[in-house]
Amino acid sequence: MSAEIMVQELEQFYLSTPEAIPVFFRTYTCSGDRVISKELCSLLNEKVCSTLGDKLYLLRKYAPELSKIDPFTEKITNSLEHYANGIIFERLEYGSLRVNSADRTLSLSLEIVVKMAEAVPKRFSSDRPQQWLRMACLVFLLHEVSHIAQKLAEYEDVQRMKEVDVRIGRERIGELDLRSDYLVVHTLSLFLMFHDERAYNHRKYIRWFYELWCGVCRAMLDVFPNDGREDKQQRIFGYLLMSKLIRDAHLSNYPLEFNGELWPVWNPSLDGLSIYSQGEPFISGCPVDSALMKQILEDISTSNYGRALPKIDELWKCLPRR
């Protein structure tokens, strides 16, 4: 194959209403690049594009009602209105997101979508795998959209956060990523609940939150590399802690104990832990078992999340509650 880049634009999906956001894929292949098969292109186009277009239309339609339940959902829904000319999945040179305000389109990394198409169905092989792939793509899309409200719409915006202090910049980005994870799942849970009930229903909200957070988001951990950096450990620790709490709320049918991300900060000796939510202290400076903390971080660093979760559960039982 020549080094010349070939572009293939798959059929663009439209709904009957002019308010719909079209979604389509551009696939790029060139010398040294991974070639995307026709079968995968067909899957993404037929099983993902049309559903995303439908969901985005309904999400915008219900946005005013969702805002009445929780105004923070506007951080997701408002940004979608500015990119009504299309969501494009394509090969990006840098980062996961590219915003084009001039032509009102938004591009997302096709490479990540391809990885999800391989990883997510494996985790849900016996339970509607394509449905969960479509939902994973929607979570990924809305996560990236949420960064627009955080003023991190461009790859360069993220790099500037690291210029003064790389460690602090990475930690701050990780915290914002976890905050986006929460906001996206919260918004989608309200949306899916409202689509069924046309009113707030706690039981359905908790069920959707559980399925999205503990199912879809857990599958997506396998898509993104974990190199053992402390900011990556913090994000996964926070995700697993939130998984434990949403699982408990789902099984016992009681309200969540949190209304934002749970971001852990520990001291170098691992015998003290604080947890922040939306930048405010959630649990402050509590002594913890340093040996247990070390085991948790080792499990996280080696991607043994199933082993880390019960240890986080054990640790949580020893922390004071508000």
C-alpha positions in Angstrom: 0.0 0.0 0.0 1.3 3.4 -0.9 2.1 6.0 1.8 -0.7 8.2 0.4 -3.5 8.5 2.8 -6.8 7.2 1.6 -10.1 8.5 3.0 -13.3 6.6 3.1 -16.4 8.4 4.3 -19.2 6.0 5.2 -22.8 6.8 4.7 -23.9 9.7 6.8 -26.9 9.0 9.1 -29.8 11.4 9.2 -33.0 11.4 11.1 -36.3 12.8 9.7 -36.1 15.9 11.9 -33.8 18.8 11.1 -32.8 19.0 14.8 -30.9 15.7 14.7 -27.1 15.7 15.0 -25.7 13.6 12.1 -23.0 11.1 13.1 -20.6 9.5 10.7 -17.2 7.9 10.4 -14.1 8.7 8.4 -11.7 5.8 8.2 -8.0 6.5 7.3 -5.5 3.9 6.2 -1.9 4.5 5.1 1.4 2.8 5.2 2.2 1.6 8.7 -1.3 2.4 10.0 -3.8 -0.1 11.2 -6.3 -1.0 8.4 -9.9 -1.0 9.6 -11.8 -3.9 8.1 -15.0 -3.5 6.0 -16.8 -5.6 8.6 -15.9 -3.3 11.4 -16.8 -0.3 9.3 -20.2 -1.8 8.6 -20.7 -2.6 12.3 -19.8 1.0 13.4 -22.0 2.5 10.7 -25.1 0.3 11.0 -25.0 -0.5 14.8 -23.5 2.6 16.2 -24.0 5.7 14.0 -27.8 5.4 13.7 -28.3 4.8 17.4 -26.0 7.6 18.4 -27.9 10.0 16.2 -31.2 8.9 17.7 -29.9 9.2 21.3 -28.4 12.6 20.7 -31.6 13.9 19.3 -33.6 12.7 22.2 -31.0 13.9 24.7 -31.3 17.4 23.3 -35.1 17.1 23.2 -35.3 16.2 26.9 -32.6 18.6 28.0 -35.0 21.2 29.5 -36.6 18.5 31.6 -33.3 17.0 32.7 -32.2 20.5 33.7 -35.2 20.8 36.0 -34.1 17.7 37.8 -30.4 18.7 37.9 -29.1 21.9 36.2 -25.6 20.3 36.0 -26.8 18.2 33.1 -26.5 21.4 31.0 -22.8 21.0 31.1 -23.4 18.0 28.7 -26.5 19.0 26.8 -25.6 22.7 26.1 -22.4 21.8 24.3 -24.2 19.5 21.9 -26.2 22.3 20.5 -23.1 24.0 19.2 -22.0 21.0 17.0 -25.3 20.2 15.3 -23.7 19.8 11.9 -22.1 16.5 12.9 -20.2 14.3 15.2 -17.3 12.7 13.3 -15.2 9.7 14.3 -11.9 10.0 12.6 -8.2 9.5 13.0 -6.8 12.3 15.1 -3.1 13.1 15.2 -3.3 14.3 18.8 -5.7 13.7 21.7 -9.2 12.3 21.6 -11.2 15.5 20.7 -11.1 18.2 18.0 -13.7 20.9 18.0 -14.5 22.9 14.9 -16.6 25.9 15.9 -16.6 27.4 12.4 -18.4 24.5 10.7 -20.1 23.3 13.9 -18.7 19.8 13.9 -16.9 17.8 16.6 -14.4 15.0 15.8 -13.5 12.1 18.2 -10.7 9.6 18.0 -11.7 6.7 15.7 -8.8 4.7 17.2 -10.5 4.6 20.6 -13.8 3.6 19.0 -12.1 0.7 17.3 -10.5 -0.4 20.6 -13.9 -0.3 22.2 -15.4 -2.3 19.4 -12.9 -5.0 20.2 -12.9 -4.8 24.1 -16.5 -4.0 25.1 -18.3 -6.9 23.3 -15.9 -9.4 24.9 -17.0 -8.3 28.4 -20.7 -8.5 27.4 -20.4 -11.6 25.1 -23.6 -13.2 26.5 -25.6 -10.1 27.2 -26.4 -7.8 24.2 -22.8 -7.0 23.3 -23.7 -4.5 20.5 -26.1 -2.6 22.7 -23.3 -2.1 25.3 -20.9 -1.1 22.5 -23.3 1.6 21.4 -23.7 2.8 25.0 -19.9 2.9 25.4 -19.5 5.0 22.3 -22.2 7.4 23.7 -20.4 7.6 27.1 -17.1 8.3 25.3 -18.7 11.0 23.1 -20.4 12.8 26.0 -17.2 12.5 28.2 -15.3 14.4 25.5 -18.1 16.9 25.1 -18.0 17.6 28.8 -14.4 18.9 28.5 -15.7 21.8 26.4 -17.5 23.2 29.5 -14.2 22.6 31.4 -12.4 24.8 28.8 -10.3 21.8 27.6 -11.7 21.6 24.1 -8.3 21.4 22.4 -5.3 19.1 22.9 -3.2 22.2 23.5 -5.4 23.2 26.4 -4.5 20.0 28.2 -0.8 20.5 27.5 -0.9 24.0 28.9 -2.2 22.6 32.2 1.1 20.6 32.5 3.5 23.3 31.6 4.0 24.8 35.1 4.1 21.5 37.0 3.6 18.1 35.2 2.6 16.2 38.3 0.0 18.8 39.5 -1.3 19.2 35.9 -1.7 15.5 35.4 -3.5 15.1 38.8 -5.8 18.0 38.0 -6.7 16.5 34.5 -7.3 13.1 36.1 -9.7 14.7 38.7 -11.6 16.5 35.9 -11.7 13.3 33.9 -13.3 11.4 36.8 -15.7 14.4 37.3 -16.7 14.1 33.7 -17.2 10.3 34.1 -19.6 10.9 36.9 -21.5 13.8 35.1 -21.9 11.7 31.9 -23.3 8.6 33.7 -25.5 10.8 35.9 -26.9 12.7 32.9 -27.4 9.5 30.9 -29.1 7.7 33.8 -31.5 10.6 34.2 -32.1 10.7 30.4 -32.8 6.9 30.2 -35.0 7.1 33.2 -36.9 10.1 31.9 -37.3 8.4 28.5 -39.1 5.5 30.2 -41.0 7.4 33.0 -41.3 11.1 32.0 -40.6 11.8 35.6 -38.0 11.2 38.2 -37.9 7.6 39.4 -35.2 6.8 41.8 -35.3 3.0 41.3 -34.8 3.3 37.6 -32.2 6.1 38.0 -30.1 3.9 40.3 -30.5 0.9 38.1 -29.2 2.8 35.0 -26.4 4.3 37.0 -25.3 0.9 38.2 -25.4 -0.6 34.7 -23.5 2.2 33.1 -20.9 2.8 35.8 -20.2 -0.8 36.8 -20.8 -2.3 33.4 -20.0 0.1 30.5 -17.4 2.2 32.3 -15.7 -0.9 33.8 -15.4 -2.3 30.2 -13.8 0.9 29.1 -11.0 0.6 31.6 -9.7 -2.1 29.4 -9.5 0.3 26.5 -7.3 2.9 28.1 -3.7 2.0 29.2 -2.8 2.0 32.9 0.9 2.8 33.2 0.9 2.9 37.1 1.3 6.7 37.3 -0.1 8.1 40.6 -2.7 10.2 38.8 -3.9 7.1 36.9 -4.0 5.2 40.2 -6.1 8.0 41.8 -8.6 8.0 39.0 -9.1 4.2 39.1 -9.2 4.1 42.9 -11.9 6.8 42.7 -13.8 4.8 40.0 -13.7 1.6 42.1 -14.8 3.3 45.3 -17.7 4.8 43.4 -18.5 1.4 41.9 -18.7 0.0 45.4 -21.1 2.7 46.6 -23.3 2.6 43.5 -23.5 -1.2 43.8 -24.6 -0.9 47.4 -27.2 1.7 46.6 -28.5 -0.4 43.7 -28.8 -3.6 45.7 -30.3 -1.8 48.8 -32.4 0.8 46.9 -31.1 3.8 48.9 -29.7 7.1 47.6 -26.1 7.5 46.5 -23.7 8.8 49.2 -22.1 11.1 46.7 -23.1 13.7 44.1 -19.9 14.1 42.2 -16.5 12.4 41.6 -14.7 10.9 44.6 -11.0 11.8 44.2 -8.6 10.2 46.6 -5.4 11.7 47.9 -2.9 9.8 50.1 0.3 10.7 51.8 3.7 9.1 50.7 3.7 6.7 53.7 0.2 5.4 52.6 -1.1 5.7 56.2 -3.4 8.7 55.6 -6.2 9.3 53.1 -8.4 12.2 52.1 -11.2 12.1 49.5 -12.5 15.2 47.6 -15.6 15.7 45.7 -16.1 18.6 43.3 -13.0 20.2 44.8 -14.3 20.1 48.4 -13.3 17.7 51.2 -15.5 14.7 51.4 -13.4 12.7 53.9 -10.5 14.6 55.4 -7.2 13.2 56.6 -8.2 9.8 58.0 -5.6 7.2 59.2 -5.7 4.0 57.1 -3.9 0.7 57.0 -0.8 1.4 55.0 -0.3 -2.3 54.1 -3.9 -2.5 52.8 -3.4 0.7 50.8 -0.2 -0.7 49.3 -2.0 -3.8 48.2 -4.8 -1.8 46.6 -2.3 0.4 44.6 -0.4 -2.7 43.5 -3.6 -4.3 42.3 -4.5 -1.1 40.4 -1.1 -0.7 38.9 -1.3 -4.3 37.5 -4.9 -3.8 36.3 -6.2 -6.4 38.8 -9.3 -4.3 39.5 -11.4 -7.3 40.6 -8.8 -7.9 43.4 -8.6 -4.3 44.4 -12.4 -3.8 44.8 -13.0 -5.9 47.9 -9.9 -4.3 49.5 -11.4 -0.9 48.9 -14.6 -2.1 50.4 -12.7 -3.2 53.5 -10.9 0.1 53.7 -14.1 2.1 53.3 -15.7 0.3 56.3 -13.0 1.8 58.5 -13.5 5.4 57.3 -15.8 7.8 59.2 -19.0 9.0 57.5 -20.5 12.4 57.5 
